Amino acid sequence: MNRTVFRLLAVWVVMWLSSGLAFAQAPASDASVRQLWQLLDYVGVDYGGAVAGGTVVSPTEYAEMREFSDNALQQARGLPANAAKDNLVAVVESLREAVLRRADGAEVAALARRANELLLAAYPVPVAPKLLPDVQRGASLYQAQCASCHGSTGQADGPLAAGLDPEPIAFSDRERAQSRSLMALYQIIGNGVSGTSMPSFASLPESDRWALAFYIGTLSNDDAMRQRGAQVWAQDAQAKAKFADLSALTTQTEATAAVALGADTARDVMAYLRSQPQAVANNAPAGVSLARSRLQESLAAARSGDRTSAVRLALSAYLDGFEPLEPVLSARNQPLMTEVENSMLSYRAALAAGKVEEAQAVAGQLDGLFAKAQAELDAGTADPTTTFLGALTILLREGVEALLVVVGMLAVLRKAQRPDVVRHVHAGWIAALAAGGATWAVATYVVDISGASREVTEGLSSLFAALVLLSVGLWMHQKSSAGRWQDYLKDKLSSAMSRRSAWALFALAFIAVYREVFETVLFFSALAVDGNGGALLAGLGTGVVVLSVIAWLFLRTSARMPIGKFFSFSSVLVALLAVVLAGKGVAALQEAGWLSASPIASFPRVEVLGMFPSAETMIAQAVVLAIALIGFRLNATASHRTRSVQKSV
């Protein structure tokens, strides 16, 4: 058993390393997209200083514009294949051609903005801070790092400015500020500007670079603008729609916002929001609203032929919009929640198959279901009984599998009379509880852990646990069938429980518990929104008591059970747990977009048994069940042959 467990642990490490390498490659791709975005933005903003009325007014800057537009076209052509790539390249070619023929600055700026819009739509990268930027922190950093060149108020009059060639940028210049986005400032802070005295500040933490960008973005504004902007923001729904989230605030310029809001309103609103970014965060869509908007964006992408973006947005609609609401909605209307989940699965399957008309039909049904869910959630806070039952159900649903795995290991070790190894199992589940709490704290206060990341973690953990449990179940059944469990425990298991295998048990206990803890905490956080704190704690306490009773009954029963029957019963239980976890693991990876989904109409959804209405989850469970049954059969056959040989002798 030790060798099998360690082989499976090695497989687990390889799986995580593979996923880690995939994520490690993402920053390189993001960097290329960000660099192209910066080149295009730089041309759009600075071209007016090189050419005026078709005449070159600064040969040096014009040469730079030609170089940057050439590099932008080369980088655009080198991007990975994408349904929208050809259109993007065509716009960048038009931009380069406009620079070469010394076109009007407004035309060049419009082409650059259009190219950047297409770039981010085709190759999405993070364009907003993970956490709200601290503008006051940005002010302190500016005085320490930037004021010596750009001046304490951004007028390019710092003590070192006179000796610089070219001169530093005046951030207080209103004309340039109209075409400058926060994303552009962030990129320049991180990358610097080649050929100038502007160095890279990539060594600063990301949060500090965003804080600097936001503060610098305020230097062309005054208090009167910010006060007028605050008044507009409080009353103008169009302004709130224009800056629906931080991404909209960081990527838009005054010039682009002025098209919809007017020049003065756009200036004032951006002056206010750049100094008070929390106003945008408070206005950002969430929950059902976010799910509905992402669903429509996904459908629009599917109609345009961009299947990749359509699937990505569909996943976001579920993971970032709907999934956080599941605990509350489940407590109030379980059938509605199940219907939404099944419809989301059908929608993603239609997108993956390229069936746009079918996806559109399902999207229409989903929008109606989302409306019902919103009405259910808007009906008022849940009554204490509903909160209590929701908390109890969640804890039991998430905790039973982990409990049975841990208690099963403890029972085996007691049968083996190895109390010295028991502490490793206890250390495993205790460490998992602590790690789950720490993960929740980090995700809440430090970084944003996406829904996809949570599902990947749960999916891989579930599949790994299923593999380990399947191997353990077959091993236990083999010893039970062979009738040699007594000798094995006495002569083999006791001596084989080395330090290495003890840590393997620690790892299994940790993984079995950790995969449930974080999700449970998130669900409880969602239930806490209703304010029934007493009922929530009562549900938690009752769930803990029920789980404790289950653990006590299992340990007490196993202690009285003959060893042979214990091994036989436990092997079946462990194998069934492996089947359940296999279904849950595949379903989680489907929700994260790692695996495809082929919905099966009218198939029941029983999460406690790992049953989900898709062919992939059914096949996974059938494969694990078949392996267990075949293994049990082979064990029984081998045991029968052994007994026959012994009788003949």
N, C-alpha and C positions, 0 to 999 in steps of 0.2 A: 504493500500500500504506500510506503514512504516514497519509493521511486516514482510511482504513478502521480502522487500528489506533487512532487517536485517537478515532474515533467509538465504538469498542468500549470504550475506556477510559472515555469519558464515560458509557456505559451502565453500566459497572461501578460508577462513582462514584454514579450515581443509585440503583442497587440497594442499595449500602451505606447511602446516606443514607436510603432508604426504610426499611430495616431498623432504622437508628439512630433514626428518628422513631418507629417502632413501639415500640422499647424506651424512648424518651424519654417516651412517653405512659404507660408502665406505672407509673412512680412516682406519677403523679397518681391513678391508679386505686388503687394500693396505699395512698396517703395517705388516701383516703376510707374505705377498709376499715379501716385502722388507727385512724382517728379514731372511727369508729363502735364499734370494739372497745373503745377507751378509754372512751367514754361509757357503754357497757353495763357495763364493769368498774367504773367509778367509782360507778355507781348501786348495783351489787351489794355493793360493799365499804362505802360510806359511808351507805347508807340507814339502817342500825341506829343511827347517831348522830342521825338526824332524827326517827325514829318508834320508840316503844317501847310494846308492848301496845295498839296502835291509837290511841295518843295522840301528838300532835306535841310533841316535847320541845325542838325547836329550829326555830322558824319560818323562820329564815334558811336553814338547811340543807334543810328540807323544800321550800321554794320552789326551791332549787337542784335537788333531786331531780326535782321536777315539770318544771322547765325541761329538764334533761338527758334525761329520759325522752321528752319531747315532741320534742326534737331528734333523739334516736335513732330514733324512729318515722319522722320525716320523712326522715332519711338512708336508712333501710332501704327505704322506699318508692321512693327515688330511685336505688337500685342498678340496674345493667343487668339485663335479663331473664335468668332462670336457672331451671332446673327446680326448684331448691330454694328459690327466693326467696319464694314464697307461704307456705311453712311458716315461714321465718325471720320474715317480716313478722307472721304470726299470733302468734308467741311474743313479739315486741317489743310488739305491741298488748296482749297479756296482761300484760306487765311494766308498761306504762304504766297499765293499768287497776288493777293491784295497788298501784301507788304512789298513785293517786288515791283509792283506798278505804282507804289507810293499813293495808295488809296487814302480816302479821308479817314481820320481817326475813329469816327463813330462807326464806320463800316468794319474796321479791323476789330474794334472792341466788341461789336455785336457777334462777329464770327468767332472770336475767342470764347465769348460766353456760351455760344451755342455748342462749340466743340467740347467745352468742359461739362455742359449738361449731358451731352451724349456719352462722354467718357464715364461719368459716374453712374449713368443708367446702365451702361453695358458692363462695366467692371466695378461693381460697388465696393468701396472701401470705407472704413470709418472716417467720417469728416467732422465729427463733433467730439468734445471731451466726454470721457466716461463719467466723470463727476462734475458737478457744478464748479466752474472756475471761481477762485477767490480773487476778485478784482483788487482788493486791498493788498493782497500778497503780490499781485502783479505790479502795483504802484511801487512797492518797496524794491522789487527786483529791477524795475526800470531805473530807479535812481541809482542803484548799485552797479548795474551792468550797461546801461544804455545812455544815461544822461550826459556822460562825458563827451559823446559825439553828437547825439541828437538833441541835446539841450534838456533842461529840467522840465520844460513845458512842451517839448516836441517841436521847437522852432529851428532845429539844426544849428543852434548857436552854442554848443558845448565847448569847453576849453580846448578840445582836440580837433574841432571841426575845421578850423582854418587850414590845417596842414594836410587835409585829406583830399585825394583826387581819385574818383569823383567825390563831390561833396556829399555828406550824409543827407538822407531823406528828411524833409520837414513833415513830421506827422500831423502838424497843425494845419497844413495846407488843405483847404476845403475842396479845391478842384480835384486834387489827387485822391482825397478821401472818398469822393463820390464813387470811384471805381475800384476801391480797395476792399476786399473781403477779409474777414477774420481768419478764414482758412489760409488765405495767401500770407497773412502776417505770421501765422503759425508755421507754415512751411519755410518761410525765410528765416525765422528764428532758429528752426531746427537744422536747416541746410546751409544757411549763409548765402552769400551772393558772390560767385566767382568773378574775379577781375576787379573787385572792390575791397574796401577795408572791412566790410561786414563779415564777421566770422560766424562759424556755426556754434550754436549753443545746444547741440545735441546732448551734451553731458548733463544738462538740466533735466529733472524729471518731467514727464509728459504734462503733469498737472501744472507745473511751473511755467512751461512754455505756453500752455493755453491761457494761464492767468496773465502772462505778459501780453499775449495777442489781444485779449479782451481789453486790458488797460490801454494799450497803444491805440486801440480802436476808438477810445473815448477822447483822445487828445485834440481832435478837430471839432469837438462839440463844447457847448457851454451849458450852464445850469438851466438857462431859460429853455433851451431845446429839450433838455431832459424832462423838465416839468411839463411842457406841452405834450411831449411824447407819452408821459404817464397818464395824462388825461385822455388822450386818444386811445391808448391801450385799454383803458377801463371801459370805454364806450363803443369802440369800433370793432364789430365782428369781422369785418374784412381784414383788418390789420392782424387780428389773432389767427385768421385762416392763412394769411400770408406767411406768418412765422409760427407754424404749428408746433415746431420742435427745435431743438438746438442745432440740428443739421441745417435747417432752413436759415437760421440766424448766422451760422458760420460761413455758409457758402454764398449767400446773397450780398449784393452791394446796394448802395443807395440808388444807383442808376437802374438796376433791375427792379428794385422794389417800387421805384417811382412810376413805372409803367402802369401799375395797378392802383397805387395809393396817391400818386402825385408827389412832386419833388419835395415840397415842404413837409408833408406828412411822413413820407418815407424817411427823411432826415431826422425828424423829431422822434419818431418811433424807434429807429435804430439807435439813436443817441441814448434813449431810455433803456432799451433792452441790453445794450452792450455794457451799461453800468449796473444793470440789475438782471442778470441772466436767469435768476430764479423765477422771474415772472413768466418766462417762456416754459420753464420746466413745469410750473404749476398749471400751464395751459395745455401741455402736451396730451394728446389722446391716449387713452389707456383702456384696458378691459374690452368690453364689447365694441366700443367706438373704434379702438385700434384694430380689432379683428375685422370689423366691417370695412374699414378704409383699406387695410392691407389686402383683403379679399378682392376689392374692386381694382386695386393696383395690379394684383396678380392676374385678374381676368383681362385687364387692358394689355398686359405684357404678353399673355397667351394669344390674344387677337393679333398682335403685331408680329408674332412669330418668334418671340424671345422666350422659349420654353424654360431656359435655365432661370431667368429672373422670375418667371411665373411660379415655378416650383418653390424658389427661395421665399418669395413673398407669401405663398400659401402656408409654408412652414411657419413663417413669422406670425401670420394671422392666428394660427393655433397656439404656438408655443409662447409668444409674447403677449398676445391679446386674450385668448380664451382660457388657456390652461390655468393661469393664476386664479381664475374665477371658479374652477371646478369644485373646490371644497364647499364654497358657499352655495353654489347652484345645486350640487349633489345633495346637500342637506335639505334644500327646499323643493327640488323637482328632479329626482334622479332620472326618470324617463326622458325628460327634455335634454339633460346633459348627455345621456347615452346617444340620443338621436343626433345631436350636434357632432359628437365624436365620430360616429359612423359616417355622417355626411361629409365631414372633413376628409376622412379616409377615401371616400369615393371621389371627391373632388381632386385630391392629389393623384389618385390613380388615373383619372381621365387626363390630367395634364401630362403625366409621364407617358401615356400612350399616344399623346398628340391629338386627342379627341376634343377639339375646342368647343364644338357645339354641345357635346355631352357635359363638358365642364361648365359651360354657360348655364345649362339647365340646372345642374346641381348647385351652382353659385346662387341662382335665384331662390332655390329652396333654403339654402343656408342663410341668406339674408333675412328671410322670414323667420327662421329659427333664432337668429341673433336678436331680432326684434322681440321675440317672445322671451328670450333670456334676459334682455334688458328690462322688459316689463316686470319679470319675476324679481329681478334684483332691485328695481325701483319701488317695489311694493312695500318697502319699509324693512327695517331690520328684522332679522329672524327672531322668533320667540325663544326663550331660554331652553325649552325642551328640544327644539330643532338644533340649536347650537350644541347642546349636550350630546344628542344622538350623533350629530356630525363628528364631533371630537372623538367620541367612543368608537365609531365605525372606522374612522381614519386610522386611529392608533392600532386597532385590532387588524385591519386590513394590511397595514404596512409592517406590523410587528410579528405576526404569527409565523411567517416563513423563517425569519431570522431567529426567532425564539426556538423553533423546532431544530434548526441546525445546531445552535449553540447547546441546547439541552441534550440533543442526541450525542454530541461529542463528549459532554460531561458524563453521560450515562455509560458510554463505552469505556471511558477512562476509569470510572468507578468499578466496572466489571473487571477491568484489567488490573485493578488495585494499584493505580498510579496517581496518587494524590499530588505527587510532586509536579506533574505535568498539568494538572487542573488549573494551576495559577496562570499558565500561559493562555488558556482559553478565556479565563476571566479578564486577563489583561487585554486580550484582543477586543472583546466587546466593550469594555470600559474605554479603551482608547478610541474605538469607533464613535462612541457617544461624544467624547471630547472633541474629536476631529469634526464630527457633524456640526456641533455647536460653533466651532471655530470657523468652519466653512460658511455657515449662515452669517456669522458676524462679518467676515470678509466680504461676502457677496452683498451684504446690506450697506456696509459703511466704507468699503475700500474700492472694490471693483464690481462691475456688473457681470454676473455669470448668466449667460444667455440660456434660454429654454432648451436650445439644441444641445448645449454643453451638459445640462443636467440629464437630458435623455440619453446622451451617449454614455455618460458615467453609469447611469442605471442599467442601460442595455448591456454594456460590456461586463459589468459586475454580475448581472443576472446570468449571462451565458457562462462566465467563468465558474460561478458557483454551481450551475447546473452540471458542467463537466466534472467538477470535483465530486459532487454528490452522486452522480451516476457511477463513477469509478468506485467510490466508497460503498455504495449500495451493492454493486456486483461483488466486491470483495467480501462484504459481510454475508451475503447470500451464499457465496462459495464456502465459507467456513461453516455456516449453518448446515448446508447440504452435505458437506463432507463428514459432519459429525465429529470433527476434530477440534472444535472451538476451545475445549477445555485445555488440551495440550498446547494449542497455539497461544492462548492467553498466558499460560504458565511459562512456556519455553521460548516463545518467539516475541510476542508483543511486548512483554515487560522489558526484555533486554533490548528490543529494537527501538524503544522510545528514547532516542538520543536527543541531544540538544537541538540538532538540526530539525528533526521531525517535530519537536515541541514548538519551534518557531513556525513551522508550516501550519500547525493547528492555530497558532496565534493569527497567522495571516488569513486563514479561512474564517475564523470568528470575526476578525476585523471587517473583512469584505462583506460577509453576510449581514452584518449589522449596519455598516456605514451606508450601504446602498439604500437603506430605508430611512436613515435618520434625517438627512438633509431635506428630503421631500416632505417628511412628516412635519418638520419645523416650518417649512414654507406653507403647508396647508393650514397649520394652526395659526400662522400669522394672518392668513386670509380670513379665517373664521373670526379672529379677534377684532376685525373691522366692525362687526356688528355690535360690539360693546358689551356682550354678555359674558364678562370676565368670569363671574362665579360659575356659570354653567359650563364654560370652557374648561376651567380647572376641575370641575366635577367630572366631566367626561374624561379628562386626562387621568385623574385619580382612579376612576372606575376601570378604565382601560388597563392601567398598571396592575390593579388588583386582579383583573381577569387573566392577564398574561401571567401573573405570579401563580395563580391557581393552576393554570395549564402546565406551567413548569413544574410545580410541586407534584401534580398528579402523574405527569410523565416520569419524573425521577422516582417517585414512590412505587409506581407500577413496575418500572423497569428493575428496581432493586429486588422486588419480590418474584419477578418473572425468572424462570429457568433460563440459563444462558443461551441454550439452543433456540428456545422460542423468542427470546429477546433479539437475538441476531436475525432471526427469520422475519419477525415483525418489523424491526428497524430497517432492514434492507428494503422491504416493500415501501415503507413510509419515505425513506430517503429517495428512492427511485421516483415516487410520485412527486416529491418536491422538485426533483430535477426536471420533470415534465412541466410543472407549473412555471418554474423559473425560465425554462427555454421559451415558452410562449411569451412571458413578460419581457424577456430580453429582446426577442425579435420585434415585438410591438414597439418597444422603446426606440430601437434603432430605426424603425419605420417612421416614427414620429419625428426623429431627428433628421430624416432624409438620407440616412445611410443605406437603407434597404428599400426596395420597391414594395408596393402594396397592391394586391389583387383582391378587392373586396368580394365577399360572398354574401349575397342578399339573403336576408332573413336568418342568418346564422346568429345564434345567441352570443351576447357579450357578457362573460362571467369573469371579471377581473380576478376574483379570489382564486380561480382555478387556472388563470393564465390563458383563458379562452377569448380570442378576439376574432371578429368577422373578416379574416383575410386568409387567403390560401397559404401564405408564407408562414404565419404563426401555426396553422394547423399542421403543415408539413413538418415544421421544426419539432412540434410536440409528438407527432407520429413517429418521427425518426428516433427521438430519445426513448419513447415508449417501446418501439420495436427493438432497439438495442438492449433495453432492460429485459424484455421478455425473452429474447434470444439468449442473452447471458444467463438468465435464470434457468432456462431450459437446458443449456449446455452444462451448467453447474449440476443440475439434478441428474443428467445423464452420466456425467463423470462420477458423481457420488454413487449412483447405482452400480456402475461397472466396478468401482473400487470395492464396494461391499460384496459383490458377486465373486470377485477374485479372492477376497479374504475368506469367504465361506468355503470356496473350493479348496483353499489351502488348509 
